[in-house]
Amino acid sequence: MTSYRFARRLGAVPPSFLGTLFAVSADPSVISFAGGLPSPAVLDADGIARAASEVFAEFGPAALQYATTDGHRPLRAFIADRYRRRLGLDVTAENVQVVNGSQQCLDLFAKCLVDPGDSVLVEAPGYLGAIEAFSLYEPSLVSVPVDELGPDLEVLERIVSGSRPKFFYAIPNSQNPSGLTYPDGARRAVAELLDGSGSLLYEDDAFGELFFDGRPREPIMRRLPGQSVLSGSFSKVLAPGMRCGWILAPEPVLAQFNVAKQAADLHSNLLSQLVLMRWLETHDLDAQCRRVATYYEQNCRALLDALDDRCPELGHTTPEGGMFLLARIPPGISSLALFEEGVRQGVAVMPGRPFYLEGGDDVVRLNFSCVDPGSIDEGVARLSRALRALRG
Ligand SMILES: Cc1ncc(COP(=O)(O)O)c(C=O)c1O
């Protein structure tokens, strides 16, 4: 028997729940609020197909070549220009690097910043994909609780002034998993608190284009320009499978990031970048974002109404955008038990534990982007039956 001597860092990654989730999602009789995919109803397959054929007509084999590490320049310029116009950020194409989905930023950023044992701040609850990506670099992860008021500023201040963490990873817009959005005051306070502290801010803006009211929220980066990075992605609004995201950062950070990116994969998928650029030249991205946000808003409202109606014992967040909400379950019931009983009743929810460094068994995440709108009420009726069964 071969004994595989894997690197110690793999042991630092928390166990993933994804295998169980995929098995559940594959069963068509289960109504699933457990996943996290964008709805196929809003993915513009025809538009992307036309863009792809135009790209081949124009570029031929050049569309299949190797390319530069920092990304297709017109796409970088488009992204920078959009941040300048929409959010008032003082950035150019030089501040943008394209990555294979914003998930890659999490990995490469941590690779550039984190030595084993370094302190890194994550939200509680926080994005499980980030906890996973950072863990591979063996940091000392520290939680900052977040709620409707934003991050707990006392905790943030204490840790920032104490252990001088390398960075604070935050999702101020319609967070995954909670759907929470930082109020404007919390954004200002985070910027003030970090300013000059020696800790960077990593602002993950995966959902900033999906506010139901269409109003962009001010990125914290605007108040902390030299000390923050921001990541974004076309995944949630256009085409997750094309794996096209970006990092926006001060040039000294990008120079290091570029080294890590080159070593990891030379460059992001050129064909995806060319096709996306063509789509952007021939379509209205704002209109597409409105379409997606409106579809998700309707699902979110249906889910909130069904929860208030059928499961009043569940407290829940009220998202202003995005794809998720978090529900708090009554004392005495664990989220894992609710998951298991839910599956018996034909509904799946995501247990809270993977979103926390500690605890989290008293919440579940519900996704509303990828559930069939006609099944939402029935799904919540099943959840209510599962809660009743667990209360005995
Ligand atoms: C908060 C957050 N950040 C980053 C990602 C990664 O997305 P992508 O790599 O598709 O851009 C996700 C995916 O669900 C997410 O929820």
The ligand as an SDF file (V2000), in Angstrom:
LIG
                    3D

 16 16  0  0  0  0  0  0  0  0999 V2000
  -18.6540   35.7650   -2.1620 C   0  0  0  0  0  0  0  0  0  0  0  0
  -18.1050   35.0220   -3.3220 C   0  0  0  0  0  0  0  0  0  0  0  0
  -16.8940   35.3390   -3.7820 N   0  0  0  0  0  0  0  0  0  0  0  0
  -16.3440   34.7060   -4.8310 C   0  0  0  0  0  0  0  0  0  0  0  0
  -17.0230   33.6790   -5.4580 C   0  0  0  0  0  0  0  0  0  0  0  0
  -16.3510   33.0080   -6.6190 C   0  0  0  0  0  0  0  0  0  0  0  0
  -17.0360   33.2610   -7.7950 O   0  0  0  0  0  0  0  0  0  0  0  0
  -16.3290   33.2200   -9.2310 P   0  0  0  0  0  0  0  0  0  0  0  0
  -15.0520   32.5070   -9.0890 O   0  0  0  0  0  0  0  0  0  0  0  0
  -17.2960   32.4890  -10.0950 O   0  0  0  0  0  0  0  0  0  0  0  0
  -16.1470   34.6470   -9.6430 O   0  0  0  0  0  0  0  0  0  0  0  0
  -18.2920   33.2960   -5.0150 C   0  0  0  0  0  0  0  0  0  0  0  0
  -19.0150   32.1970   -5.6580 C   0  0  0  0  0  0  0  0  0  0  0  0
  -20.0670   31.7910   -5.2550 O   0  0  0  0  0  0  0  0  0  0  0  0
  -18.8510   33.9930   -3.9120 C   0  0  0  0  0  0  0  0  0  0  0  0
  -20.0480   33.6770   -3.4340 O   0  0  0  0  0  0  0  0  0  0  0  0
  1  2  1  0
  2  3  1  0
  2 15  2  0
  3  4  2  0
  4  5  1  0
  5  6  1  0
  5 12  2  0
  6  7  1  0
  7  8  1  0
  8  9  2  0
  8 10  1  0
  8 11  1  0
 12 13  1  0
 12 15  1  0
 13 14  2  0
 15 16  1  0
M  END
$$$$
